Amino acid sequence: MKNKIRRKLIGFFLVGLLIAAFALTGRADFGSFSGDSDYSSGGWDSGSSWDSGSSWDSGSSSSWGGSSSGYSSGGYSSGYYGSESDDVPPIIIIAVIIFIILMIYFMRANAKMNSIHANKSVNVNTRRQAPKGKPIDTYKEIDPDFNSSELASRLSNVYVKLQNAWQDKDLSEVRPYLTDSFYNQADRQLDALRRNKQTNYIERIAVLAVEPMTWYQENGMDHIICEVRSRIVDYTVNDETGALISGDKNREKFMTYEYDLCRKTGIKTTAETGLKSVVCPHCGAPLDINQTAKCPYCGSIITIENEDWAIDNIKGIAQQTV
């Protein structure tokens, strides 16, 4: 009889530990089953930063919630505890039942807190460790007329142009804003969309902040690292059928990037405009590169990679989908 009671007690505690294990697993893996596989402090290089079709949605939140609650409140325990319960002291049965009830309560409370956490407002101003280089305000020591606010304003406009060019699958209009190597890499990525007859739509674009942060010199080039924060809606469709391939037409993504801009060491910002002036090498017309990357007079595409700031690399820092 004592051995029988001991076996039942061991069985009760094993059931309780199994339930506790499921509760802990749900808490630890919450980020993976929330419906969005967002990231932070990670990164990718160069062209992938425009969210080329990847919505990172797993869509598995409801199935996880259903399975966990069903396991907790289902009939797993009732039949087991009902058989031969007269061999076990009532106080033991009551204690085990209370233990299981408490575990179910804490599991549901944890699920509720996770749901609240998943739907909380997005904090787009989360700070992190500054990228490599010297503080941006020291750049004026080598370029007295440099204006970080004007550079930020320009990059904000360029960001929108880049998204539109990506959606159009034609980077010719934005080529002057990119170094040759970065342009070639981005264009190779677009080739996959062209071949597969797909379009990555990037809509409801809002640039939330652009902040020049640090600068450094490397291989005869000055580099400035800017943090760009934006909000977009991103999805990819089949050009022939209109079928949604990936992404979501309604959910917004809060993105954080590091843009690495570069120009030749020794070039100075002109005091008159705050930016290096550009002259069309084909017809000699003066151009405002903030307005267009194509000469409005002769139609030539102007490349300024070594004369004015151009994007050399883009790194993804964080994504949060709401």
PEBELWO-V270043 format. One record per pair of residues at least 4 apart in sequence whose C-alpha atoms are under 6 Angstrom apart, sorted by the first residue. I is the first residue (numbers start at 1). J is the second residue. D is the distance in Angstrom with one decimal. If there is no record, write none. Layout:
i=I j=J d=D
i=I j=J d=D
This chain:
i=5 j=88 d=5.9
i=23 j=107 d=5.5
i=26 j=30 d=5.9
i=30 j=34 d=6.0
i=33 j=60 d=5.5
i=33 j=61 d=4.9
i=34 j=61 d=4.9
i=35 j=57 d=5.6
i=35 j=58 d=5.1
i=35 j=59 d=4.4
i=35 j=60 d=5.7
i=35 j=61 d=5.2
i=36 j=56 d=5.8
i=36 j=57 d=4.3
i=36 j=58 d=5.7
i=37 j=56 d=5.0
i=37 j=57 d=5.8
i=38 j=319 d=5.3
i=38 j=320 d=5.4
i=39 j=318 d=5.4
i=39 j=319 d=5.4
i=40 j=317 d=5.8
i=40 j=318 d=4.0
i=41 j=317 d=5.0
i=41 j=318 d=5.9
i=42 j=317 d=5.5
i=43 j=315 d=5.5
i=43 j=316 d=4.4
i=43 j=317 d=5.1
i=44 j=315 d=5.2
i=44 j=316 d=5.3
i=45 j=314 d=6.0
i=45 j=315 d=5.1
i=46 j=313 d=4.9
i=46 j=314 d=4.5
i=47 j=186 d=4.7
i=49 j=316 d=5.5
i=53 j=200 d=5.5
i=53 j=235 d=5.4
i=53 j=236 d=5.0
i=53 j=246 d=5.9
i=54 j=247 d=6.0
i=55 j=247 d=4.0
i=66 j=70 d=6.0
i=70 j=74 d=5.4
i=106 j=110 d=6.0
i=133 j=214 d=5.2
i=133 j=215 d=4.9
i=133 j=216 d=4.9
i=134 j=214 d=5.2
i=134 j=215 d=5.4
i=135 j=214 d=4.6
i=136 j=213 d=5.3
i=136 j=214 d=4.5
i=136 j=215 d=5.8
i=140 j=144 d=4.4
i=140 j=146 d=5.9
i=143 j=268 d=5.5
i=145 j=269 d=5.6
i=145 j=271 d=5.5
i=146 j=269 d=5.5
i=152 j=210 d=5.4
i=165 j=170 d=5.5
i=165 j=171 d=5.4
i=167 j=200 d=5.5
i=167 j=201 d=5.3
i=171 j=175 d=6.0
i=173 j=293 d=5.3
i=174 j=293 d=5.9
i=176 j=293 d=5.8
i=176 j=302 d=5.8
i=176 j=303 d=4.2
i=176 j=304 d=5.4
i=177 j=310 d=4.7
i=178 j=183 d=5.6
i=178 j=310 d=4.9
i=178 j=311 d=4.7
i=179 j=305 d=5.1
i=179 j=310 d=5.9
i=179 j=312 d=5.4
i=182 j=312 d=5.8
i=193 j=197 d=5.9
i=193 j=198 d=5.0
i=197 j=239 d=5.5
i=198 j=237 d=5.7
i=198 j=238 d=4.7
i=198 j=239 d=5.2
i=199 j=236 d=5.5
i=199 j=237 d=5.6
i=200 j=235 d=5.7
i=200 j=236 d=4.2
i=201 j=234 d=5.8
i=201 j=235 d=5.4
i=201 j=236 d=5.9
i=202 j=233 d=5.7
i=202 j=234 d=4.7
i=203 j=232 d=5.9
i=203 j=233 d=5.1
i=204 j=232 d=5.5
i=204 j=233 d=6.0
i=205 j=231 d=5.8
i=205 j=232 d=4.7
i=206 j=230 d=5.6
i=206 j=231 d=5.1
i=207 j=230 d=4.3
i=208 j=229 d=5.4
i=208 j=230 d=5.0
i=209 j=228 d=5.9
i=209 j=229 d=5.2
i=210 j=227 d=5.7
i=210 j=228 d=4.6
i=211 j=226 d=5.4
i=211 j=227 d=5.2
i=212 j=225 d=6.0
i=212 j=226 d=4.1
i=213 j=225 d=5.7
i=213 j=226 d=5.5
i=214 j=224 d=5.8
i=214 j=225 d=5.4
i=215 j=223 d=5.4
i=215 j=224 d=4.3
i=216 j=223 d=5.3
i=217 j=221 d=5.6
i=217 j=222 d=4.6
i=217 j=223 d=5.9
i=220 j=265 d=5.5
i=221 j=263 d=5.5
i=221 j=264 d=4.5
i=221 j=265 d=4.7
i=222 j=262 d=5.4
i=222 j=263 d=5.5
i=222 j=264 d=6.0
i=222 j=265 d=5.1
i=223 j=261 d=5.4
i=223 j=262 d=4.3
i=224 j=260 d=5.8
i=224 j=261 d=5.2
i=225 j=259 d=5.7
i=225 j=260 d=4.7
i=226 j=258 d=5.6
i=226 j=259 d=5.1
i=227 j=257 d=5.7
i=227 j=258 d=4.7
i=228 j=256 d=5.7
i=228 j=257 d=5.1
i=229 j=255 d=5.6
i=229 j=256 d=4.5
i=230 j=254 d=5.8
i=230 j=255 d=5.2
i=231 j=253 d=5.5
i=231 j=254 d=4.6
i=232 j=252 d=5.6
i=232 j=253 d=5.3
i=233 j=252 d=4.9
i=234 j=247 d=5.9
i=235 j=246 d=5.6
i=235 j=247 d=3.9
i=235 j=248 d=5.3
i=236 j=245 d=5.5
i=236 j=246 d=5.3
i=237 j=242 d=5.7
i=237 j=243 d=5.4
i=237 j=244 d=4.4
i=237 j=245 d=5.1
i=238 j=242 d=4.9
i=238 j=243 d=5.3
i=251 j=322 d=5.8
i=252 j=321 d=5.7
i=252 j=322 d=5.5
i=253 j=320 d=5.6
i=253 j=321 d=4.4
i=254 j=319 d=5.6
i=254 j=320 d=5.1
i=255 j=318 d=5.8
i=255 j=319 d=4.7
i=256 j=317 d=5.3
i=256 j=318 d=5.0
i=257 j=315 d=5.5
i=257 j=316 d=4.6
i=257 j=317 d=5.2
i=258 j=314 d=5.7
i=258 j=315 d=5.0
i=259 j=314 d=4.7
i=260 j=311 d=5.9
i=260 j=312 d=5.6
i=260 j=313 d=5.1
i=261 j=309 d=5.8
i=261 j=310 d=5.3
i=261 j=311 d=4.5
i=261 j=312 d=5.6
i=262 j=309 d=5.3
i=262 j=310 d=5.5
i=263 j=306 d=5.1
i=263 j=308 d=5.5
i=263 j=309 d=5.0
i=264 j=306 d=5.4
i=269 j=274 d=5.8
i=269 j=275 d=5.3
i=269 j=276 d=5.4
i=270 j=274 d=5.4
i=270 j=275 d=5.8
i=270 j=276 d=5.6
i=276 j=308 d=5.9
i=278 j=287 d=5.5
i=279 j=284 d=5.7
i=279 j=285 d=5.7
i=279 j=286 d=4.6
i=279 j=287 d=5.8
i=280 j=284 d=4.8
i=280 j=285 d=5.3
i=289 j=293 d=5.8
i=294 j=299 d=5.9
i=294 j=300 d=5.7
i=294 j=301 d=4.6
i=295 j=299 d=4.9
i=295 j=300 d=5.3
i=304 j=308 d=5.7
i=305 j=310 d=5.3
